[in-house]
Amino acid sequence: MVRSSQATSYTFSSSPYFDDRGPHGHAEPITERVNPHSRPIVSYYFPKGVGAQHYGERHPMKPHRLTLTNALVLGYGLDKQIHNIYNPRPATQAELEAYHDHDYIEFLSRVTPQNQAEMKQMIDTFNCVEDCPIFADMYEFCRMYAGASLAAARKLCAGTTDIAINWSGGLHHAKKAEASGFCYVNDIVLAILELLRYHPRVLYIDIDIHHGDGVEFAFYHTNRVMTVSFHKYTGDFFPGTGKLDDNGTGLGKHFCLNVPLKDGIDDDMYLTIFKTVIEDTVTAFRPTAIVLQCGADSLGCDRLGAFNLSIAAHGECVNFVRKFNVPLLVLGGGGYTIKNVSRCWTYETSVLVGASIPDELPVTIYDSFFRETKWKLHPPLTGRVENQNTAASLQRITIAVRNKLRYLQGAPSVALQEIPPDLAGWLEDEERTREEKDEERSTATAGESREDRSMARNEFYDGDRDNDADTADEVPLAQSTTSKGKTPASASTTGRKSRGAKRTRGRGRPKSGVSAAESVASVSSMAVDEDDDAEEPSPVRTTKGRGRGRGRGRARGAKAQAKERDTETPPLDDASMDVDPEPLDV
């Protein structure tokens, strides 16, 4: 018997699964699949379970935004427009140590919420406090998003994709030996190091509202990576770096560009300075690969941001970079109003695959997140903060950037050198899976279940009656050889062997499928059995040799054959074969 109070109460299971949108419509998913040859190849990386991680109840970083983004991407049917979708394997400790210190990675692998009191000194040393708390499965979370960025970089290096997307990556504050700004492992630096194995110059672009200090510091001394960061700078806004005067040092001097902005910049101003700076940088630096960090905290109404950018303007930055047709790695980053972050990255996924999607959101199980904005993809986000930027301040920044680019004097060249060791050396002491072995061979097919359909040139070889046979009426070699190793009478003549039948492949070139040893044995047996076969005449050839570009294999004219018959020496008998020939006088 059910009590009346229990009968009237509502639970999650009794509530509607989807919101009733009333007059507000919803987007129908795209059903048409992409033609692989009509657009650039796009690969999408989503580590399974990465969105289930949790920094803490009151922490602004919410990995759940990745789950919302993936739900909208699938809801719109954009998976039909993406060529490859991967669940990449986590990065190994050795891969993380390609940039980070061993002690720091070892600490991340050992620390847990249960033993953090015992490791208090190390926690302070590695800056895992407040902004970077210790939470359950923290190390696995780092391995997930770093592994996805590495897999995307390997795919780009192999040339099997044009655009690689990993929204779980883009954590640009992590340093070599400490955590910073919600970031523990700098997957961007790891991915760029992987790209540098094949690409001489890599351009890094950062449109997060915070300065990309971790990436800038990592490549501050090199001219093979140019970093360009568009961010808010006031001196005390986190991380407090990114001045216009920061310039790089040593070989990296003039290869570090910063565009410091003030609160409230709107779409027109942002797009103007972004397109001007990026176009000049690409022209001067000529990158062979681009890494784009798409932090969504530069949107208006962000929990930690102070800009007035719309989702359309943020996506236009991505579209502008895409049009350079350079191998492109697109990563996530900041963004703390998760309903806007998921909408932004979904829209930018559609931009990267070249698909048009409506303003109405598709029906998903997360409809309640978007109820306040009437389930729209482009809600009003601008005009909430006063714009403190002026045309004069932006022009001053543009002139300073162009002056730096003048010092480049052309794109830096890279001397030929041996490619640094990759996974093959790192994983010698570990048990390797099939996917990891694919990565060692640099095929970039790790995680792919499909098999390539490319076929070898001799895929359709059909034995001795293949199109490459000399003549259509020639008896196959397999049928012309007896069980005793003898050739039939048609293969020999009275006094000498028949011409033309075996000459079209050139001297010393045996028939396809016959080894050199078998050819020698066949010639020996012909010499031994010559007397037995002398009574039978040789067949008359009715067709000419093909000579399909084989050089010496072409049929010769009647004059050449008559001349050879006059000058040809009869074959030696068995007795003469045992005597060493006399040396010729030259």
BELDA-V272400 format. One record per backbone hydrogen bond with DSSP energy under -0.5 kcal/mol. CO is the residue of the C=O (numbers start at 1). NH is the residue of the N-H. E is the energy in kcal/mol with one decimal. If there is no record, write none. Layout:
co->CO nh->NH e->E
co->CO nh->NH e->E
This chain:
co->3 nh->7 e->-1.9
co->4 nh->8 e->-1.5
co->5 nh->9 e->-0.7
co->11 nh->15 e->-0.8
co->12 nh->15 e->-0.6
co->19 nh->21 e->-0.9
co->21 nh->24 e->-2.1
co->27 nh->363 e->-0.5
co->34 nh->36 e->-0.6
co->35 nh->38 e->-2.0
co->35 nh->39 e->-0.7
co->41 nh->162 e->-2.1
co->41 nh->163 e->-2.3
co->42 nh->83 e->-0.8
co->42 nh->84 e->-1.8
co->43 nh->165 e->-2.6
co->44 nh->46 e->-0.5
co->44 nh->86 e->-2.9
co->47 nh->50 e->-1.9
co->49 nh->52 e->-1.2
co->50 nh->53 e->-0.9
co->56 nh->59 e->-0.8
co->60 nh->62 e->-0.5
co->61 nh->55 e->-0.6
co->61 nh->63 e->-0.5
co->62 nh->65 e->-2.1
co->63 nh->66 e->-1.9
co->63 nh->67 e->-0.6
co->64 nh->68 e->-1.9
co->65 nh->69 e->-2.3
co->66 nh->70 e->-2.3
co->67 nh->71 e->-2.2
co->68 nh->72 e->-2.2
co->69 nh->73 e->-2.5
co->70 nh->74 e->-2.3
co->71 nh->75 e->-2.2
co->72 nh->76 e->-2.4
co->73 nh->78 e->-2.0
co->73 nh->79 e->-0.6
co->74 nh->77 e->-0.7
co->76 nh->30 e->-2.6
co->77 nh->80 e->-1.6
co->78 nh->81 e->-1.1
co->78 nh->82 e->-0.8
co->80 nh->34 e->-2.4
co->84 nh->44 e->-2.9
co->86 nh->46 e->-2.5
co->86 nh->88 e->-0.6
co->92 nh->96 e->-1.9
co->93 nh->97 e->-1.9
co->95 nh->98 e->-1.3
co->96 nh->99 e->-1.3
co->96 nh->100 e->-2.0
co->101 nh->105 e->-2.1
co->102 nh->106 e->-2.7
co->103 nh->107 e->-2.0
co->104 nh->108 e->-2.2
co->105 nh->109 e->-2.0
co->106 nh->110 e->-0.9
co->107 nh->110 e->-0.8
co->107 nh->111 e->-2.5
co->112 nh->116 e->-0.8
co->115 nh->118 e->-0.6
co->115 nh->119 e->-1.1
co->117 nh->120 e->-0.9
co->119 nh->123 e->-2.3
co->120 nh->124 e->-2.0
co->121 nh->125 e->-2.0
co->122 nh->126 e->-2.4
co->123 nh->128 e->-2.3
co->124 nh->127 e->-1.0
co->126 nh->179 e->-2.3
co->127 nh->129 e->-1.4
co->129 nh->131 e->-0.6
co->129 nh->132 e->-2.4
co->130 nh->133 e->-0.5
co->133 nh->135 e->-0.6
co->135 nh->138 e->-1.4
co->137 nh->141 e->-2.2
co->138 nh->142 e->-2.1
co->139 nh->143 e->-2.3
co->140 nh->144 e->-2.1
co->141 nh->145 e->-2.0
co->142 nh->146 e->-2.1
co->143 nh->91 e->-2.2
co->143 nh->147 e->-2.2
co->144 nh->148 e->-1.8
co->145 nh->149 e->-1.7
co->146 nh->150 e->-2.3
co->147 nh->151 e->-2.3
co->148 nh->152 e->-2.1
co->149 nh->153 e->-2.2
co->150 nh->154 e->-2.5
co->151 nh->155 e->-1.9
co->152 nh->156 e->-1.9
co->153 nh->157 e->-2.3
co->154 nh->158 e->-2.1
co->155 nh->159 e->-0.5
co->155 nh->160 e->-1.5
co->155 nh->161 e->-0.6
co->156 nh->159 e->-0.8
co->162 nh->328 e->-2.4
co->163 nh->43 e->-2.7
co->164 nh->330 e->-3.2
co->165 nh->45 e->-2.8
co->166 nh->169 e->-1.3
co->166 nh->332 e->-1.3
co->170 nh->172 e->-1.4
co->172 nh->214 e->-1.0
co->172 nh->215 e->-0.8
co->176 nh->101 e->-2.0
co->178 nh->175 e->-2.3
co->180 nh->183 e->-1.7
co->183 nh->180 e->-2.4
co->185 nh->187 e->-1.4
co->186 nh->190 e->-1.6
co->187 nh->191 e->-2.3
co->188 nh->192 e->-2.5
co->189 nh->193 e->-2.5
co->190 nh->194 e->-1.6
co->191 nh->195 e->-2.3
co->192 nh->196 e->-2.3
co->194 nh->197 e->-1.1
co->195 nh->198 e->-1.6
co->195 nh->199 e->-3.1
co->201 nh->288 e->-2.3
co->201 nh->289 e->-0.9
co->202 nh->204 e->-0.5
co->202 nh->226 e->-1.9
co->203 nh->205 e->-0.5
co->203 nh->291 e->-2.9
co->204 nh->228 e->-2.8
co->205 nh->293 e->-3.0
co->206 nh->230 e->-2.9
co->209 nh->232 e->-2.7
co->211 nh->213 e->-2.1
co->212 nh->216 e->-1.9
co->213 nh->217 e->-2.7
co->214 nh->218 e->-1.5
co->215 nh->219 e->-1.4
co->217 nh->220 e->-1.0
co->219 nh->222 e->-0.9
co->220 nh->249 e->-2.1
co->221 nh->251 e->-0.6
co->224 nh->202 e->-2.6
co->225 nh->227 e->-0.5
co->226 nh->204 e->-3.1
co->227 nh->257 e->-3.2
co->228 nh->206 e->-2.3
co->229 nh->231 e->-0.6
co->229 nh->259 e->-2.9
co->231 nh->261 e->-3.0
co->237 nh->240 e->-2.2
co->243 nh->246 e->-0.9
co->247 nh->254 e->-3.2
co->247 nh->255 e->-0.6
co->247 nh->256 e->-0.5
co->249 nh->252 e->-1.9
co->250 nh->253 e->-1.5
co->252 nh->255 e->-2.1
co->255 nh->227 e->-1.6
co->257 nh->229 e->-1.7
co->258 nh->260 e->-0.5
co->259 nh->231 e->-1.8
co->261 nh->233 e->-2.3
co->262 nh->265 e->-0.8
co->263 nh->388 e->-2.7
co->265 nh->308 e->-2.1
co->266 nh->270 e->-2.2
co->267 nh->271 e->-2.7
co->268 nh->272 e->-2.0
co->269 nh->273 e->-2.2
co->270 nh->274 e->-2.5
co->271 nh->275 e->-2.4
co->272 nh->276 e->-1.8
co->273 nh->277 e->-2.3
co->274 nh->278 e->-2.6
co->275 nh->279 e->-2.0
co->276 nh->280 e->-1.9
co->277 nh->281 e->-2.2
co->278 nh->282 e->-2.7
co->279 nh->283 e->-2.0
co->280 nh->284 e->-1.9
co->281 nh->285 e->-3.1
co->282 nh->286 e->-1.9
co->288 nh->327 e->-0.5
co->289 nh->203 e->-2.4
co->290 nh->329 e->-2.6
co->291 nh->205 e->-2.8
co->291 nh->293 e->-0.5
co->292 nh->294 e->-0.6
co->292 nh->331 e->-2.7
co->293 nh->207 e->-2.3
co->293 nh->295 e->-0.6
co->295 nh->298 e->-0.7
co->296 nh->299 e->-1.2
co->298 nh->309 e->-0.9
co->299 nh->302 e->-0.9
co->306 nh->264 e->-3.1
co->309 nh->300 e->-2.8
co->310 nh->314 e->-2.2
co->311 nh->315 e->-2.3
co->312 nh->316 e->-1.6
co->313 nh->317 e->-1.4
co->314 nh->318 e->-1.2
co->315 nh->319 e->-2.4
co->316 nh->320 e->-2.3
co->317 nh->321 e->-1.8
co->318 nh->322 e->-2.3
co->319 nh->323 e->-1.5
co->321 nh->324 e->-1.5
co->322 nh->325 e->-1.9
co->327 nh->290 e->-2.7
co->328 nh->164 e->-2.5
co->328 nh->330 e->-0.5
co->329 nh->292 e->-3.0
co->330 nh->166 e->-2.6
co->331 nh->294 e->-2.5
co->334 nh->296 e->-2.6
co->336 nh->338 e->-0.7
co->337 nh->340 e->-1.3
co->337 nh->341 e->-2.0
co->338 nh->342 e->-2.4
co->339 nh->343 e->-1.2
co->340 nh->344 e->-2.5
co->341 nh->345 e->-2.5
co->342 nh->346 e->-1.7
co->343 nh->347 e->-2.4
co->344 nh->348 e->-2.3
co->345 nh->349 e->-1.6
co->346 nh->350 e->-1.8
co->347 nh->351 e->-1.8
co->348 nh->352 e->-2.1
co->349 nh->353 e->-1.8
co->350 nh->354 e->-0.8
co->350 nh->355 e->-2.4
co->359 nh->377 e->-3.3
co->361 nh->27 e->-1.0
co->362 nh->364 e->-0.5
co->364 nh->367 e->-1.0
co->366 nh->369 e->-1.4
co->367 nh->370 e->-1.3
co->368 nh->371 e->-1.0
co->370 nh->375 e->-2.5
co->371 nh->374 e->-1.6
co->373 nh->376 e->-0.6
co->375 nh->361 e->-2.4
co->386 nh->388 e->-0.7
co->390 nh->394 e->-2.0
co->391 nh->395 e->-1.9
co->392 nh->396 e->-2.1
co->393 nh->397 e->-1.7
co->394 nh->398 e->-2.2
co->395 nh->399 e->-2.4
co->396 nh->400 e->-2.0
co->397 nh->401 e->-2.2
co->398 nh->402 e->-2.2
co->399 nh->403 e->-2.0
co->400 nh->404 e->-1.6
co->401 nh->405 e->-2.1
co->402 nh->406 e->-1.3
co->403 nh->407 e->-0.6
co->404 nh->407 e->-1.2
co->405 nh->408 e->-1.2
co->406 nh->409 e->-0.5
co->422 nh->425 e->-1.1
co->422 nh->426 e->-1.4
co->423 nh->427 e->-2.4
co->425 nh->428 e->-0.7
co->427 nh->430 e->-1.4
co->430 nh->432 e->-0.6
co->433 nh->437 e->-2.0
co->434 nh->438 e->-1.8
co->435 nh->439 e->-1.7
co->436 nh->440 e->-1.9
co->437 nh->441 e->-1.4
co->438 nh->443 e->-2.0
co->439 nh->442 e->-1.6
co->445 nh->448 e->-2.0
co->456 nh->459 e->-1.5
co->458 nh->461 e->-1.4
co->462 nh->465 e->-0.8
co->463 nh->466 e->-1.2
co->466 nh->469 e->-2.1
co->471 nh->474 e->-0.8
co->476 nh->480 e->-1.3
co->477 nh->481 e->-0.9
co->480 nh->482 e->-0.5
co->480 nh->488 e->-0.9
co->482 nh->485 e->-1.5
co->486 nh->482 e->-2.5
co->488 nh->491 e->-1.7
co->489 nh->492 e->-1.8
co->493 nh->495 e->-1.0
co->495 nh->571 e->-0.7
co->500 nh->504 e->-0.6
co->503 nh->506 e->-1.7
co->506 nh->509 e->-1.2
co->508 nh->510 e->-0.6
co->511 nh->514 e->-2.0
co->515 nh->519 e->-1.7
co->516 nh->520 e->-2.0
co->517 nh->521 e->-2.2
co->518 nh->522 e->-2.2
co->519 nh->523 e->-2.0
co->520 nh->524 e->-2.2
co->521 nh->525 e->-2.2
co->522 nh->526 e->-1.7
co->523 nh->527 e->-1.7
co->524 nh->528 e->-1.9
co->525 nh->529 e->-2.1
co->527 nh->530 e->-0.8
co->529 nh->533 e->-1.2
co->531 nh->534 e->-0.9
co->533 nh->536 e->-0.8
co->539 nh->541 e->-0.5
co->547 nh->549 e->-2.6
co->550 nh->552 e->-0.9
co->550 nh->553 e->-0.6
co->551 nh->554 e->-1.3
co->557 nh->561 e->-1.8
co->558 nh->562 e->-2.4
co->559 nh->563 e->-2.2
co->560 nh->564 e->-1.8
co->561 nh->565 e->-2.0
co->562 nh->566 e->-1.6
co->563 nh->567 e->-1.5
co->564 nh->568 e->-1.3
co->573 nh->577 e->-1.1
co->574 nh->578 e->-0.6
co->575 nh->578 e->-1.1
co->576 nh->579 e->-0.9
co->584 nh->586 e->-0.6
